Amino acid sequence: MSIIANWLSPDVLRTLGWTLLHFLWQGAGLAALFAVAAAVCRSASARYALAVGALVLMLVSPVVTFTWLHAQAYPAVRTGAEGASTWAGTPTQNATALSGSRAPVAGSGAEQPMLWLVEAWFLGVLLLSLRTAGGLILIERMRRKEIKRVGEELYARCLELQRRMGIDRLIQYCECHRLDAPAVLGWFRPVVLLPVRALTGLTEEQIEAVIAHELAHIRRLDCFVNLFQIATETLLFYHPAVWWVSQRIRAERENCCDDEAIAISGDALNYARALTLMEEWRTAPALMMAANRSPLAERVMRLLGWNGAAGRIRVAGLAASFVCLVGALLAANAFLGVAHAAWGSAAPGKQEQGSSSVIVVTPEAASAKESAAQAAKPAPAVQPASKPQPSPAGEPQTANDSKKQSYMDAMAAAGVKITDVDELISLKVQGVTPDYIKGMHDIGLQPNAEELIGMKVQGITPEYFREARKTYGNLSIEELIGMKVQGITPEYLREFHDLGLQPSADDLIGLKVQGVSPDYVREMRATGLKPSTDDLIGMKVQGITPEYVKSMQAAGFKNLDCDELIGAKVQGVTPEFIEKARKHGFQNLTLDKLIALKHADIL
């Protein structure tokens, strides 16, 4: 059984799968509506607002769909007399129904395609999340290692420009050798990065215009919208309409900031020249707001007023949008029909045959079934164990009722008092036994029901906690679960401890996620380096191998520290490049000189 099947019940798995499928037509319909609305708007700010609204609706629609489908699958969660009467059976009947609905295994029969679908979606979300995390690490390293404050004269000009734009936030202005176009870094403490190449290659008026462009991003809080876009793209990555709407947001955002930059500088032609010059300088990470984002040709034609084809494009887009909208409505009709049929075959109101329990919904149905069974039974017979009949009031408890009662008593004796029926059933379904709870209490943990379920799902045993505590002392339950999810074993902990490293739980997870192994640490130390935990993660992210370190040392750079090696690797300084420079007569160059030579693109 897969990990997803262990995490999610079959009902939630099926509901989530249908939610993902329904979003195919929902996303297409929302994108078509946005295209129709945007085709009749001539203002960049209006188109930007429409695009953001469409993306918000795209993120909200799966949540609404999941809630609606979940309510259809569970009549007990509905309000009103109809839902109450549908689920008004005796406690024994309701328990039988609920246990029967949880009995099927998520990886069997008709549930298998939904399991594959949810697993593929989860894998995609995980990969895109790792990509985003890598970008955040890169930006944070850039903030700490690769920027410095601008000179006083330029800083005074930036403050004056900020005052003219009515921005009273505290903003830092820094130089950066790595970037080739101005960009904005950070959300709550924004930093405007001004690359040295732009400061020397643009005129003062052009520099003022591009800085105004970045300040416009800050005033409009575009960094937060960009973060929302990344989250939506990660969760709904499988739908092309999401990427298209998000791309339109970025394009219209740049248009809005271009308008503000021109309003400040007053020279559209000069600003267009600056954009053209910076088109070849596209090295800003995707999580940053840069002045050379979005298609350059469209922006320049718009700035210069050469957008005569825009009307024809809008008409064509309007027609295509209507076609997409009709297709989305047809797909919605088909999906709703299929979903209704699927829910009808698996709804709690029908009897399921097989090895699972009989699902009883209403007292009337139970009474009719019991009367028919009594009339048709000529002599006492042993009932099959797989289809127990509900006990009428006044009869002794069945063996199943006694077993449930003894489970509750044992849980209470273990120190867990459960008053929520859903939590009790979840503990039982996930196999949380009184012995498991007692084992956790014996080692000093006092987890609640939710934490018990999380630890059991992840396979955390008392033995795992004891081994981890021998190496790293007391760990919280959240840290234990996070380490177990990433596959951190006691052996992995012991090896890092034997190497003299004492990373925190978060650092351990980071090391494991980036693939830093104890052997990698030993090989790096064998080269003479003494990397810290952050250094190890940074070097692994940048693809620095022991062979790269040795080749740099063989090229004459024997005293480089970890940060210098990371900087050399990021800038593309390799032993081959060093050898090429020496063949052209550049001898005894420092690392900074080699980086400058690489940036100049001379060789």
QUIMO-V300430 format. One record per residue. N is the residue number from 0. RES is the residue in one letter. PHI is phi as a letter, one per 30 degrees, with the letter a starting at -180 (NA if undefined). OMEGA is omega in whole degrees, -180 to 180 (none if undefined). Layout:
<<N & RES & PHI & OMEGA> <N & RES & PHI & OMEGA>>
//
This chain:
<<0 & M & NA & -177> <1 & S & d & 179> <2 & I & d & 180> <3 & I & d & 180> <4 & A & d & 177> <5 & N & d & -178> <6 & W & d & -171> <7 & L & c & 175> <8 & S & d & 180> <9 & P & e & -179> <10 & D & d & 178> <11 & V & d & 179> <12 & L & d & 180> <13 & R & d & 180> <14 & T & d & 180> <15 & L & d & 178> <16 & G & d & 178> <17 & W & d & 177> <18 & T & d & 178> <19 & L & d & 179> <20 & L & d & 180> <21 & H & d & -178> <22 & F & d & 178> <23 & L & e & 179> <24 & W & d & 179> <25 & Q & d & 179> <26 & G & d & 179> <27 & A & d & 179> <28 & G & d & 180> <29 & L & d & 178> <30 & A & d & 179> <31 & A & d & 178> <32 & L & d & 178> <33 & F & d & -180> <34 & A & d & 178> <35 & V & d & -179> <36 & A & d & -178> <37 & A & d & -178> <38 & A & d & -178> <39 & V & c & 179> <40 & C & c & 179> <41 & R & c & -179> <42 & S & c & 179> <43 & A & d & 180> <44 & S & d & 178> <45 & A & d & 178> <46 & R & d & 178> <47 & Y & d & 180> <48 & A & d & 178> <49 & L & d & -179> <50 & A & d & 178> <51 & V & d & 178> <52 & G & d & 178> <53 & A & d & -180> <54 & L & d & 176> <55 & V & d & 178> <56 & L & d & 177> <57 & M & d & 179> <58 & L & d & -178> <59 & V & d & -173> <60 & S & e & 176> <61 & P & d & 179> <62 & V & d & 179> <63 & V & d & 180> <64 & T & d & 180> <65 & F & d & 180> <66 & T & d & -179> <67 & W & d & 180> <68 & L & d & 179> <69 & H & d & 177> <70 & A & d & 178> <71 & Q & d & -179> <72 & A & d & -178> <73 & Y & b & -180> <74 & P & e & -177> <75 & A & d & -178> <76 & V & d & 178> <77 & R & d & 175> <78 & T & c & 178> <79 & G & j & -175> <80 & A & d & -176> <81 & E & d & 180> <82 & G & d & -178> <83 & A & d & -179> <84 & S & d & -179> <85 & T & d & -175> <86 & W & b & -173> <87 & A & c & 179> <88 & G & d & 178> <89 & T & d & 178> <90 & P & e & -180> <91 & T & d & -180> <92 & Q & d & 180> <93 & N & d & 178> <94 & A & d & 178> <95 & T & d & 180> <96 & A & d & -177> <97 & L & d & 179> <98 & S & d & 178> <99 & G & d & 180> <100 & S & d & -180> <101 & R & c & -173> <102 & A & d & -175> <103 & P & d & 179> <104 & V & d & -173> <105 & A & d & -176> <106 & G & c & -176> <107 & S & c & 170> <108 & G & h & -174> <109 & A & d & -179> <110 & E & d & -174> <111 & Q & d & 178> <112 & P & d & 178> <113 & M & d & 177> <114 & L & d & 178> <115 & W & d & -180> <116 & L & d & -179> <117 & V & d & 178> <118 & E & d & 178> <119 & A & d & 178> <120 & W & d & -179> <121 & F & d & 179> <122 & L & d & 178> <123 & G & d & 178> <124 & V & d & -179> <125 & L & d & -179> <126 & L & d & 179> <127 & L & d & 177> <128 & S & d & 177> <129 & L & d & 177> <130 & R & d & 178> <131 & T & d & 179> <132 & A & d & 177> <133 & G & d & 177> <134 & G & d & 178> <135 & L & d & 178> <136 & I & d & 180> <137 & L & d & -180> <138 & I & d & 179> <139 & E & d & 177> <140 & R & d & 177> <141 & M & d & 180> <142 & R & d & -174> <143 & R & d & -168> <144 & K & c & -164> <145 & E & c & -180> <146 & I & b & 174> <147 & K & b & -175> <148 & R & d & 179> <149 & V & d & 178> <150 & G & d & -175> <151 & E & d & -178> <152 & E & d & 180> <153 & L & d & 179> <154 & Y & d & 178> <155 & A & d & 178> <156 & R & d & 178> <157 & C & d & 179> <158 & L & d & 178> <159 & E & d & 178> <160 & L & d & 178> <161 & Q & d & 179> <162 & R & d & 180> <163 & R & d & -180> <164 & M & d & 177> <165 & G & i & -180> <166 & I & c & -178> <167 & D & c & 178> <168 & R & d & 176> <169 & L & d & -176> <170 & I & b & 176> <171 & Q & c & 177> <172 & Y & b & -174> <173 & C & b & 173> <174 & E & c & 179> <175 & C & b & 179> <176 & H & d & -173> <177 & R & d & -177> <178 & L & d & 178> <179 & D & b & 177> <180 & A & b & 179> <181 & P & e & -178> <182 & A & a & 177> <183 & V & c & -178> <184 & L & b & 174> <185 & G & j & -178> <186 & W & c & -177> <187 & F & c & 177> <188 & R & b & -173> <189 & P & d & 177> <190 & V & b & 174> <191 & V & c & -179> <192 & L & c & -180> <193 & L & c & -177> <194 & P & d & -179> <195 & V & d & -179> <196 & R & d & 179> <197 & A & d & -179> <198 & L & d & -179> <199 & T & c & -175> <200 & G & c & 180> <201 & L & c & 175> <202 & T & d & -180> <203 & E & d & 179> <204 & E & d & 179> <205 & Q & d & 178> <206 & I & d & 179> <207 & E & d & -179> <208 & A & d & -178> <209 & V & d & 175> <210 & I & d & 176> <211 & A & d & 176> <212 & H & e & -180> <213 & E & d & 178> <214 & L & d & 176> <215 & A & d & 175> <216 & H & e & -178> <217 & I & d & -178> <218 & R & d & -179> <219 & R & d & -178> <220 & L & h & -178> <221 & D & d & 180> <222 & C & d & 179> <223 & F & d & 176> <224 & V & d & 179> <225 & N & d & 178> <226 & L & d & 176> <227 & F & d & 178> <228 & Q & d & -179> <229 & I & d & 179> <230 & A & d & 180> <231 & T & d & 178> <232 & E & d & 180> <233 & T & d & -176> <234 & L & d & -176> <235 & L & c & -172> <236 & F & d & -171> <237 & Y & d & -177> <238 & H & c & 180> <239 & P & d & -179> <240 & A & d & 179> <241 & V & d & -179> <242 & W & d & -180> <243 & W & d & 179> <244 & V & d & 179> <245 & S & d & 177> <246 & Q & d & 177> <247 & R & d & 177> <248 & I & e & -179> <249 & R & d & -180> <250 & A & d & -180> <251 & E & d & 176> <252 & R & d & 178> <253 & E & d & 178> <254 & N & d & 179> <255 & C & d & 180> <256 & C & d & 174> <257 & D & d & 179> <258 & D & d & 179> <259 & E & d & 179> <260 & A & d & 179> <261 & I & d & 178> <262 & A & d & 179> <263 & I & d & -175> <264 & S & d & 180> <265 & G & i & -177> <266 & D & b & -178> <267 & A & d & -178> <268 & L & d & -180> <269 & N & d & 179> <270 & Y & d & 177> <271 & A & d & 176> <272 & R & d & 179> <273 & A & d & 178> <274 & L & d & 179> <275 & T & d & 180> <276 & L & d & -178> <277 & M & d & -179> <278 & E & d & -180> <279 & E & d & -176> <280 & W & c & -173> <281 & R & c & -179> <282 & T & b & -179> <283 & A & d & 176> <284 & P & d & -174> <285 & A & d & -179> <286 & L & d & -178> <287 & M & c & 176> <288 & M & c & -178> <289 & A & c & -176> <290 & A & d & -178> <291 & N & c & 176> <292 & R & d & 175> <293 & S & i & -178> <294 & P & e & -175> <295 & L & d & -174> <296 & A & e & 180> <297 & E & d & -179> <298 & R & d & -179> <299 & V & d & 179> <300 & M & d & 179> <301 & R & d & -179> <302 & L & d & -178> <303 & L & d & 179> <304 & G & i & -179> <305 & W & c & -177> <306 & N & c & -180> <307 & G & d & -179> <308 & A & d & -176> <309 & A & d & 180> <310 & G & d & 179> <311 & R & d & 179> <312 & I & d & -180> <313 & R & d & 179> <314 & V & d & 178> <315 & A & d & 178> <316 & G & d & 178> <317 & L & d & 180> <318 & A & d & 179> <319 & A & d & -180> <320 & S & d & 177> <321 & F & d & 178> <322 & V & d & 179> <323 & C & d & -179> <324 & L & d & 177> <325 & V & d & 178> <326 & G & d & 179> <327 & A & d & 179> <328 & L & d & 176> <329 & L & d & 178> <330 & A & d & 178> <331 & A & d & 179> <332 & N & d & 180> <333 & A & d & -179> <334 & F & d & -180> <335 & L & d & 177> <336 & G & d & 179> <337 & V & d & -179> <338 & A & d & 179> <339 & H & d & 178> <340 & A & d & 180> <341 & A & d & 180> <342 & W & d & 178> <343 & G & d & -180> <344 & S & d & -177> <345 & A & c & -177> <346 & A & d & -179> <347 & P & d & -177> <348 & G & d & -179> <349 & K & c & -178> <350 & Q & d & 179> <351 & E & c & 178> <352 & Q & c & 179> <353 & G & k & -176> <354 & S & d & -179> <355 & S & d & -177> <356 & S & d & 175> <357 & V & d & -178> <358 & I & c & -180> <359 & V & c & -174> <360 & V & c & -173> <361 & T & c & 178> <362 & P & d & -179> <363 & E & d & 180> <364 & A & d & -180> <365 & A & d & -179> <366 & S & d & 179> <367 & A & d & -179> <368 & K & d & -180> <369 & E & d & 179> <370 & S & d & 179> <371 & A & d & 180> <372 & A & d & 180> <373 & Q & d & -178> <374 & A & d & -176> <375 & A & d & -174> <376 & K & c & -180> <377 & P & d & -176> <378 & A & b & 179> <379 & P & e & 179> <380 & A & b & 180> <381 & V & d & -180> <382 & Q & d & 177> <383 & P & d & -177> <384 & A & d & -176> <385 & S & d & -178> <386 & K & b & -180> <387 & P & d & 177> <388 & Q & d & 179> <389 & P & d & -178> <390 & S & d & 175> <391 & P & d & -179> <392 & A & d & 177> <393 & G & j & 179> <394 & E & d & 180> <395 & P & d & 179> <396 & Q & d & 176> <397 & T & d & 179> <398 & A & d & 179> <399 & N & d & 179> <400 & D & d & 179> <401 & S & d & -180> <402 & K & d & 178> <403 & K & d & -180> <404 & Q & d & -180> <405 & S & d & 176> <406 & Y & d & 179> <407 & M & d & 179> <408 & D & d & -180> <409 & A & d & 178> <410 & M & d & 178> <411 & A & d & 178> <412 & A & d & 179> <413 & A & d & 177> <414 & G & j & -180> <415 & V & c & 179> <416 & K & c & -177> <417 & I & c & 176> <418 & T & c & -180> <419 & D & c & -177> <420 & V & d & -179> <421 & D & d & 179> <422 & E & d & 179> <423 & L & d & 180> <424 & I & d & 179> <425 & S & d & 177> <426 & L & e & -179> <427 & K & d & -178> <428 & V & d & -178> <429 & Q & d & 175> <430 & G & i & 177> <431 & V & d & -176> <432 & T & c & 176> <433 & P & e & 178> <434 & D & d & 178> <435 & Y & d & 179> <436 & I & d & 180> <437 & K & d & 177> <438 & G & d & 178> <439 & M & d & 178> <440 & H & d & -178> <441 & D & d & -180> <442 & I & c & 173> <443 & G & j & 179> <444 & L & c & 177> <445 & Q & b & -176> <446 & P & d & 173> <447 & N & d & -175> <448 & A & d & -179> <449 & E & d & 179> <450 & E & d & 177> <451 & L & d & 179> <452 & I & d & 179> <453 & G & d & 180> <454 & M & d & -179> <455 & K & d & 179> <456 & V & d & -178> <457 & Q & d & 177> <458 & G & i & 179> <459 & I & d & 180> <460 & T & c & 175> <461 & P & e & 179> <462 & E & d & 178> <463 & Y & d & -180> <464 & F & d & 180> <465 & R & d & -180> <466 & E & d & 179> <467 & A & d & -178> <468 & R & d & 177> <469 & K & d & -176> <470 & T & c & -171> <471 & Y & b & 177> <472 & G & i & -177> <473 & N & d & 177> <474 & L & b & 178> <475 & S & d & -180> <476 & I & d & 178> <477 & E & d & 178> <478 & E & d & 178> <479 & L & d & -179> <480 & I & d & 179> <481 & G & d & 179> <482 & M & d & -178> <483 & K & d & 178> <484 & V & e & -178> <485 & Q & d & 177> <486 & G & i & 179> <487 & I & d & -178> <488 & T & c & 175> <489 & P & e & 178> <490 & E & d & 178> <491 & Y & d & 178> <492 & L & d & -178> <493 & R & d & -178> <494 & E & d & 177> <495 & F & d & 177> <496 & H & d & 179> <497 & D & d & 178> <498 & L & d & 179> <499 & G & i & 178> <500 & L & c & 178> <501 & Q & b & 180> <502 & P & d & 175> <503 & S & d & 179> <504 & A & d & 178> <505 & D & d & 178> <506 & D & d & 178> <507 & L & d & 179> <508 & I & d & 177> <509 & G & d & 177> <510 & L & d & -178> <511 & K & d & -179> <512 & V & d & -178> <513 & Q & d & 176> <514 & G & i & 178> <515 & V & d & -179> <516 & S & c & 175> <517 & P & e & 178> <518 & D & d & 177> <519 & Y & d & 179> <520 & V & d & -179> <521 & R & d & -179> <522 & E & d & 177> <523 & M & d & 178> <524 & R & d & 179> <525 & A & d & 177> <526 & T & d & -179> <527 & G & j & 179> <528 & L & d & 174> <529 & K & b & -173> <530 & P & d & 172> <531 & S & d & 179> <532 & T & d & 178> <533 & D & d & 178> <534 & D & d & -180> <535 & L & d & -180> <536 & I & d & -180> <537 & G & d & 180> <538 & M & d & -180> <539 & K & d & 178> <540 & V & d & -178> <541 & Q & d & 177> <542 & G & i & 179> <543 & I & d & -180> <544 & T & c & 175> <545 & P & e & 179> <546 & E & d & 178> <547 & Y & d & 179> <548 & V & d & -179> <549 & K & d & 180> <550 & S & d & 176> <551 & M & d & 177> <552 & Q & d & 178> <553 & A & d & 178> <554 & A & d & 177> <555 & G & j & -180> <556 & F & c & -173> <557 & K & c & -174> <558 & N & c & 178> <559 & L & d & 175> <560 & D & d & -174> <561 & C & d & -180> <562 & D & d & 179> <563 & E & d & 177> <564 & L & d & 178> <565 & I & d & 178> <566 & G & d & 178> <567 & A & d & -179> <568 & K & d & 180> <569 & V & d & -178> <570 & Q & d & 177> <571 & G & i & 177> <572 & V & d & -179> <573 & T & c & 175> <574 & P & e & 178> <575 & E & d & 178> <576 & F & d & 179> <577 & I & d & 180> <578 & E & d & 178> <579 & K & d & 179> <580 & A & d & -180> <581 & R & d & 178> <582 & K & d & 178> <583 & H & c & 175> <584 & G & j & 179> <585 & F & d & -178> <586 & Q & c & 174> <587 & N & h & 177> <588 & L & d & 174> <589 & T & d & 180> <590 & L & d & 178> <591 & D & d & 179> <592 & K & d & 179> <593 & L & d & 178> <594 & I & d & 178> <595 & A & d & 178> <596 & L & d & 178> <597 & K & d & 179> <598 & H & d & -178> <599 & A & d & 178> <600 & D & h & -179> <601 & I & d & -176> <602 & L & d & none>>
//
